[in-house]
Amino acid sequence: MSSTATRLLLAALAVGTWCAPFATAQDKKLKDVPVAVIVNEKNPVKNISFNDLRALLRMERQFWPHKKRCILFLPRSGSPESQVLLDTIYKMTHRKLQRYWVQRLFSGEIPAKPTYVPNAKAAGSRVRKSVGGLSVVKLSEVPKGVRVLSIDGKKPGDAGYPLVHKPKPKP
């Protein structure tokens, strides 16, 4: 091996050794982000089973136990909240979810597609105006004037809470 090649190899190893601890430190900064299910304060539901929540979010069940229609305000595509729903509730890509809504709408199974909201503030505003409103937001961004539901008795942030965004490290 030539001396230039040897120097390049040693430089690459040195850079790799220096970057490895940095990447690990960056990975440690990535934290799971609990996603809260929010409803109107007048909604009497305080705890919901995961299966009932899934049925509401998939619009397989369209009414709350108190007979109010459930109105979905879903997070914008690409948000951590949206990814949690795609991974845990819908188990499909955003594109397939859009087709799912269109198919259900045109088959007459649902009265309208869910409304998408750009952020937690907009979600809170819509939920506050609708007794049957339901949305999801990051726990750290829960707006005032809404109720956060427990799922199977677990609150966002509790061990075993099912709606958690797990950020992936960037390569």
N, C-alpha and C positions, 0 to 999 in steps of 0.2 A: 504494500500500500504506500502511495506517495505521501510525502510530508504534508502536502496541501489537503489530501483526502483525510489524513489522520487528524489534522487540525479541524477540518469541517465536522468530522465525526465527534470529536471531543466537544466542540462548540454546541452541536446538536444535543449531546447528552447533558451538557451543562444547562442549556435552556430548558430541556425537558425536566431536569431535576428541580430547577427553580420554579417552573410553572405548575408542577404536580401539587405542591402544597397550596398554591394559590387556587387551583381548581377545586381542591377539597374544601378550602375555606368558603369559596363561593357556593358550593353545593350545600354546606351546612347552613347558609343563610336562607335557603329555600325552605319555606315552612308550609305545612298544610293549612289551607284556608277554609274554615267552616262556612257553609252557605246556609243562611237562615230562610225559612219559609215564613212569609209575612201574610197576614190577613187583616181585614178591617177590625177595629177594636170592638165593634158591635157583634162580630161573629162569635157565637158562644163556644166554638170549638177551641180547645187549648192544647189538646194532645191528639195526634192522629197516627194510625198505624201506617207503616211504610206502604203496605199494599193499598190502603185507601188513598194515600197521597198519590201513588202511582196511577191509580184509576182516575183520580181527578185531573192530574197533569196530562194524562193521555186522552182525556175527555171520554173515557169509557163510562164514567159516572159523571153526570153534569150538575148534580144538585147536592148541596150540603144537607146534613141531617135536619136542619131547621127550614128546609124547603126553599131556600134561596138558590138561584142559579149560580154556579161557580163560574167566575169570569177570570180567565187567565191573562196575565200580563207577563210575558216571557222575556228573559234577558236577551240582549242583542247577540247575534252570532259572533263567535270569537271571544266572548268574555269568559272568565273562569266559571261564572255561574252557569252559563250556557253549556260549557263543556261538562260540568258535573251532571246536569240533566241528561245530556246526550249519553254519557257513560253509564249512569246509574238508573235512570228512569226509562229513557227511550231506547237505549242500546242500538243506536244508529247514528249515521252522520247527519249533519245539518241538511244537506241536500235531500237525503232520504226522508228526513222529518218533514220537509216542505212538501214532498210528494204524498206523504202520509196524510197531512192536513187537507190537501187538495182532494185526495181520494175520498176521505171521510166527508168532506163538504159536499162533493158532487153526488155521493151516494145517499145524501140526506141524513147521515148519522149525527152530524153536528150542525148547529145553526150558523156558525161563522168560524173562521180561523182565529186562533188566539192573536192578540195584539202584542207586538214586540215593543219594548221600551228601551231607551238608550242607556239608562243609568239608574242607580238606586233612588235618586231623588224623584225621577219620573215614575218609578214603580210605586214609591210611597204615595205620591200624589194620586195616582190612579186607584190604588187600593183604598185610600182614605175616602174616596168618593163612591165606592161600590161596596155595599155590605157583603156581596158574594165574592169580592176580589181576592185573588191569590197571586203572589209573585215570589221570586227568590232573589236574595241579595247577599253580598258578602256580609258576614256577621259584623265586621268593623264598619259597615256602611248602613246599618239598619236605620231608616228614617224615623222621626218622631211621629207619634199618632197612629202606630200600627201595632199589632200583636205578633209576637214570634211564637210559632207553634213548636211544641216538642214532638218528636217522632218516636213512637214506641217508648215513651217515657224519658227519652234522652233529649237534652237541650244542645244546641250548637256549641261545640267545644268539648262536650262530654266524650269520654272514651266510648267507642262503638257507635257514635252518631254517624248515620249513613251518608250524609251529603257533605263531602269534603273534597275540595280541589287539591290535588297533589301536583304541584308544579314540577315540571321535568327540567333538569339541567340542560342548558344549551351546549352543544358540542364545541 
